[in-house]
Amino acid sequence: MKRALMVWGGWEGHSPREAAELFAPWLAGQGYEVAVSDTLSAYEDFGMLTRLDLIVPVWTQGTITDEQERNLLRAVWSGVGIAGWHGCMADSFRVSTDYQFMVGGQWVAHPGNFIEHEINVLDTGDPVTAGLGDFKLNTEQYYLHVDPGNVVLATTTFDGGHPASGRAEYECTWIRGTVMPVVWKRMWGKGRVFYSSIGHKIEDLLVPEANEIAKRGMLWAGRSAGEDAW
């Protein structure tokens, strides 16, 4: 039986408990033995981490200790998959650049806050997005600093007509036409890394396309969607 660990907490605005409660039973239904923790001390047992197949972090902001970060990064490097979404993975530990390097991106803004925007699924034939078309959301449109080495599976385009987060005195006209990755995957050593920027509120994760992408991403990272398939 495969093993997964979900670690939830941090800023409550991203509904970490609700997200863990949504996906933990689903993972169990996929044949995973799922452990759920509401403390970062779960990352302090390196031996336990290396026996996992998948880690799902659901933790926004906060501070990770050197030991916790080192154990997490080493476990993924050794081959444990990691998969997550929104700020629960790409805005977890703002001063931990090694963690951000592993994730492949870091949130920096969501101009306009909650706005309608389109997610464009790339026609790559990748199993994470295969058969899914473009779809619209009314939620935060994440502007991220991203690693150019990511394998991008979906994007969104900014119209530049909204003020930066909390800074209503100017509109971000300079980002008009910027195509931003929304969904990507990458490797960290031998470990598979999956990320989707969708998921500010639990309702976002219930949108059929977003829900399916998150589920397929977890299976891919945990090597449950074809052991050899990139």
C-alpha positions as CSV (number, residue, x, y, z in Angstrom):
1,M,0.0,0.0,0.0
2,K,1.2,3.5,-0.8
3,R,1.7,6.0,1.9
4,A,0.8,9.7,1.9
5,L,1.2,12.5,4.5
6,M,-0.9,15.7,4.5
7,V,0.4,18.5,6.6
8,W,-2.1,21.4,7.1
9,G,-2.0,24.6,9.0
10,G,-0.7,28.2,8.8
11,W,-2.9,31.0,7.6
12,E,-6.5,29.9,7.9
13,G,-7.7,32.0,4.9
14,H,-6.8,29.2,2.6
15,S,-9.0,26.7,4.3
16,P,-6.2,24.2,5.1
17,R,-8.3,22.0,7.3
18,E,-11.2,21.8,4.8
19,A,-8.8,21.0,1.9
20,A,-7.2,18.2,3.9
21,E,-10.6,16.9,4.7
22,L,-11.5,17.0,1.1
23,F,-8.6,15.2,-0.3
24,A,-7.5,12.8,2.4
25,P,-10.5,10.4,2.0
26,W,-10.1,10.6,-1.7
27,L,-6.4,9.5,-1.5
28,A,-7.4,6.7,0.8
29,G,-9.9,5.6,-1.9
30,Q,-7.0,5.5,-4.3
31,G,-5.2,2.9,-2.2
32,Y,-3.1,5.2,0.0
33,E,-2.6,4.9,3.7
34,V,-3.0,8.5,4.7
35,A,-1.6,10.3,7.7
36,V,-2.8,13.8,8.5
37,S,-0.9,16.2,10.7
38,D,-1.6,19.8,11.8
39,T,1.9,20.5,12.9
40,L,5.2,21.0,11.0
41,S,6.8,18.7,13.5
42,A,5.7,16.0,11.1
43,Y,8.8,16.9,9.1
44,E,11.1,16.1,12.0
45,D,11.1,12.3,11.5
46,F,13.3,11.8,8.4
47,G,13.0,8.1,8.5
48,M,9.2,8.3,8.4
49,L,9.3,10.8,5.5
50,T,11.5,8.5,3.4
51,R,9.0,5.7,3.7
52,L,6.3,7.8,2.1
53,D,5.3,7.9,-1.5
54,L,3.6,11.3,-1.4
55,I,3.6,14.5,0.7
56,V,0.8,17.0,0.3
57,P,1.6,20.3,2.1
58,V,-1.4,22.5,2.9
59,W,0.4,25.2,4.8
60,T,0.4,29.0,4.0
61,Q,3.0,31.4,5.4
62,G,4.6,30.4,8.7
63,T,8.1,29.5,9.5
64,I,9.8,26.2,9.0
65,T,12.9,25.2,11.1
66,D,16.2,24.3,9.4
67,E,15.7,20.7,10.5
68,Q,12.2,20.4,9.1
69,E,13.1,22.0,5.8
70,R,16.3,19.9,5.5
71,N,14.3,16.7,6.1
72,L,11.5,17.6,3.7
73,L,13.9,18.6,0.9
74,R,16.0,15.5,1.4
75,A,13.0,13.2,1.4
76,V,11.7,14.6,-1.9
77,W,15.2,14.5,-3.3
78,S,15.4,10.8,-2.5
79,G,12.2,10.1,-4.5
80,V,9.2,11.0,-2.4
81,G,6.6,12.9,-4.4
82,I,5.2,16.3,-3.3
83,A,2.0,17.9,-4.7
84,G,0.1,21.0,-3.6
85,W,-1.8,24.1,-4.7
86,H,-2.1,27.9,-4.3
87,G,-0.4,29.6,-1.3
88,C,-0.6,26.3,0.6
89,M,2.5,25.3,-1.3
90,A,3.8,28.4,-3.2
91,D,3.5,30.8,-0.3
92,S,4.4,28.6,2.6
93,F,7.7,29.9,4.0
94,R,8.7,33.2,2.5
95,V,12.2,33.3,3.8
96,S,13.0,29.7,2.9
97,T,14.5,30.0,-0.6
98,D,15.6,26.3,-0.8
99,Y,12.0,25.3,-0.3
100,Q,10.9,27.7,-3.0
101,F,13.6,26.3,-5.3
102,M,12.1,22.9,-4.8
103,V,8.5,24.1,-5.5
104,G,9.5,25.9,-8.6
105,G,7.8,29.2,-7.8
106,Q,6.7,31.7,-5.2
107,W,3.5,33.9,-5.1
108,V,4.1,37.6,-5.2
109,A,0.7,39.2,-6.1
110,H,-2.9,38.7,-7.1
111,P,-3.9,41.9,-8.9
112,G,-7.5,42.8,-8.4
113,N,-7.9,40.1,-5.8
114,F,-11.1,38.1,-6.8
115,I,-11.6,38.5,-10.5
116,E,-12.9,36.4,-13.4
117,H,-10.1,35.0,-15.5
118,E,-9.5,32.1,-17.8
119,I,-7.3,29.1,-17.3
120,N,-5.8,27.9,-20.6
121,V,-4.9,24.2,-20.6
122,L,-2.0,23.5,-22.9
123,D,-2.4,20.8,-25.5
124,T,0.6,18.7,-24.4
125,G,-1.0,15.3,-24.0
126,D,0.2,15.2,-20.5
127,P,-1.8,12.7,-18.3
128,V,-2.4,15.4,-15.7
129,T,-4.4,17.6,-18.1
130,A,-5.3,15.2,-20.9
131,G,-8.9,15.7,-22.1
132,L,-9.4,18.9,-20.2
133,G,-10.3,22.2,-21.9
134,D,-10.0,25.8,-20.9
135,F,-12.2,27.0,-18.0
136,K,-13.0,30.2,-16.1
137,L,-12.7,31.0,-12.4
138,N,-13.7,33.9,-10.2
139,T,-10.9,34.0,-7.7
140,E,-7.4,35.1,-7.2
141,Q,-5.3,35.2,-10.4
142,Y,-1.8,34.3,-9.0
143,Y,1.2,36.3,-10.2
144,L,4.3,34.2,-9.4
145,H,8.0,34.3,-9.7
146,V,8.6,30.9,-11.5
147,D,11.5,28.6,-12.5
148,P,11.9,28.6,-16.3
149,G,12.7,24.9,-16.0
150,N,9.2,24.0,-15.0
151,V,7.1,21.8,-17.3
152,V,4.1,24.0,-17.7
153,L,0.7,22.4,-18.2
154,A,-1.7,25.4,-17.9
155,T,-1.4,29.2,-18.0
156,T,-3.4,32.4,-17.5
157,T,-3.0,35.8,-19.1
158,F,-3.1,39.1,-17.2
159,D,-5.0,42.0,-18.6
160,G,-3.1,44.6,-16.6
161,G,-6.3,46.4,-15.6
162,H,-6.2,45.8,-11.9
163,P,-4.3,47.3,-9.0
164,A,-1.6,45.2,-7.2
165,S,-2.7,43.5,-4.0
166,G,-3.5,46.1,-1.4
167,R,-2.1,49.0,-3.5
168,A,-5.1,50.7,-5.1
169,E,-3.1,53.8,-6.1
170,Y,-1.8,52.2,-9.3
171,E,-2.9,49.6,-11.9
172,C,-0.4,47.0,-13.1
173,T,-0.5,48.0,-16.7
174,W,3.0,46.8,-17.3
175,I,1.9,43.1,-16.9
176,R,-0.7,43.4,-19.6
177,G,-0.4,40.3,-21.8
178,T,1.8,38.4,-19.4
179,V,1.3,34.7,-19.7
180,M,1.7,33.1,-16.3
181,P,2.1,29.4,-15.5
182,V,-0.8,28.0,-13.4
183,V,-0.1,24.3,-13.4
184,W,3.4,22.8,-13.6
185,K,5.5,19.8,-12.7
186,R,9.2,19.3,-12.2
187,M,11.8,17.1,-10.6
188,W,13.7,17.7,-7.4
189,G,16.4,15.0,-7.5
190,K,14.5,11.8,-7.8
191,G,11.2,13.3,-6.5
192,R,8.3,14.5,-8.5
193,V,6.9,17.9,-7.8
194,F,3.5,19.0,-8.8
195,Y,1.9,22.5,-8.3
196,S,-1.4,24.2,-9.2
197,S,-2.0,27.9,-8.3
198,I,-5.8,27.3,-8.1
199,G,-7.2,26.9,-4.6
200,H,-7.6,30.1,-2.6
201,K,-11.0,28.9,-1.2
202,I,-12.4,25.5,-0.9
203,E,-14.9,26.2,-3.6
204,D,-12.1,26.7,-6.1
205,L,-11.0,23.2,-5.5
206,L,-14.5,21.9,-6.2
207,V,-14.5,23.4,-9.7
208,P,-14.5,20.2,-11.8
209,E,-11.4,21.0,-13.9
210,A,-9.4,22.3,-11.0
211,N,-10.4,19.3,-8.8
212,E,-9.4,16.9,-11.5
213,I,-6.0,18.6,-12.0
214,A,-5.3,18.5,-8.3
215,K,-6.2,14.8,-8.1
216,R,-4.2,13.8,-11.2
217,G,-1.2,15.9,-10.0
218,M,-1.2,14.1,-6.6
219,L,-1.3,10.7,-8.4
220,W,1.5,11.7,-10.7
221,A,3.7,12.9,-7.9
222,G,3.0,9.8,-5.9
223,R,3.8,7.7,-9.0
224,S,0.3,6.2,-9.1
225,A,-0.4,7.3,-12.6
226,G,2.2,5.2,-14.3
227,E,5.6,4.5,-12.7
228,D,7.6,5.5,-15.7
229,A,5.5,8.2,-17.2
230,W,7.0,11.7,-17.1
